């Protein structure tokens, strides 16, 4: 009796500390990431880091981090929860088979501890921000994760097969033209990633063979964590400021095209961090025009669409393009414009 | 027993599914890095030598300056249908505005090929008919950007005398055409007529106006230009010059140096972009240029033709919604 009381009192004492740690991390991690991004954006030059820090607002920085980081963060959580779901069920089954694990695997504990709202929010964010190409991977991940939750377990009898059948039929109808096009274009990776995961979703739920639970936990968990760190690298190196080309007219009637990121605009000067590194201060009266330019990283890899949406767009991006179709690329964004004659 | 067997099979299926999914996830991480992409517009600009403006500050375009409606100079500024199409292509190649273009005057029909072969120009927009003797043998051809027909120009005063092909055949050397032109080939080789050949269509028109010749044969677009300049003096005859072996249809394209395939692809790509927009019912630079220069004098509303060899290139608008 006394031991139960002791445990509950320990939990009560720990909660505020856990909460503090969580909020410390929730604030500190994005801030740290933002600083790392500034550092990389500045090409590692201290003076430029300071210039950026003085001009880029924290709100803009966090907004940019959210826009570029949501996809990676939701991907990390989905993978952890999905692997955790399978390990959770498998560890339980191993215990029932008389071969209990000394401790539940880490991901299984995280998945078990995650509230339903967090799981749901993670999957909704993933559905909105992942490229359409990878959305089929969400289906088996959804089954693997939610199989530990009460709502999923309540689906008994014919309900589960019925839901699978309806979902797969609908999915097949939607995706069929893209599968055919992928086959014609010999894009076999796209073909497999669109076709296989939804089929595997029907069998991924359940437990692993008892003998495989420990090796799976021992190998997959560290690999996933390492891959997540690797996946965060593009987020750190993603640009903080938009890429522009500024047309500057000099008194000797030459026109310069400065390609770079506008750090700040004051009454008399505009400060531009050029794409190849240096910082330029330009008098406002010399600036003739400025256009936003896309970067080569935005070029797609595939020529495939799911109906009218490009497979490399997320649902949010696809809907955005339909609301506001892109304008033709400005001539100033083509090539390295250098200096011309006005 | 059966229950245990099924549980074992079921757990194996889960293991296989998890393994395949992990492999797919791993492959996804590597795929974008290793996938061989289709060539991009940017890559083609580099291949064509047009990416670095420090080494290629201006795009040199060969045009006519004495072709009413098509290529002319007015108050020191180049204008005309072909010049406007050239500006559209140049803009998409990153050379926007006349400050980024060097207009090179092409004096005669034959010079168009010579200028390209000698590297004096990057592109030629000068009523260049896309015929096998030229395209792929001496130069590369992009397009066509205009499809027209061979026609005949006569003095309005002679309209009672010259009304049919037979009337024209009787004129013999009184019919003038530009040396090396497709009109000359049609009249001499396909129709067996003994026509006179001068350096340019302009010289032929001058000859008609001073009475040396009684008819000029050339592209209908070119002749419409001279009618616009002398509307009371000249008229285009409504006859079909084509034969069973030569329809007399002129497919006008862009001349590109033979060693610059990337540039040919870029020009075709951007001409096709304009063609696609026209198909979608949008107003394009092509339709604007036609309406501004040609529609009044040509006699009928033309539409932009689809270019022959459109490459598949990736550009920044590749994800834009399809209609």
Interface residues (C-beta under 8 A of the other chain):
Chain A: X79 X86 X93 X134 X137 X140 X141 X144 X189 X192 X193 X196 X197 X200 X203 X204 X205 X206 X207 X208 X209 X210 X212 X216 X220 X227 X230 X231 X255 X257 X294 X296 X298 X299 X300 X301 X302 X303 X305 X308 X309 X310 X312 X313 X317 X318 X321 X322 X325 X326 X328 X329 X331 X332 X333 X334 X335 X336 X337 X338 X339 X340 X341 X342
Chain B: X8 X10 X11 X12 X13 X14 X15 X16 X17 X18 X20 X21 X22 X24 X25 X26 X27 X28 X29 X31 X32 X35 X37 X38 X40 X41 X42 X45 X50 X51 X52 X53 X54 X57 X58 X91 X92 X93 X94 X95 X96 X99 X100 X312 X314 X315 X316 X317 X318 X319 X320 X321 X322
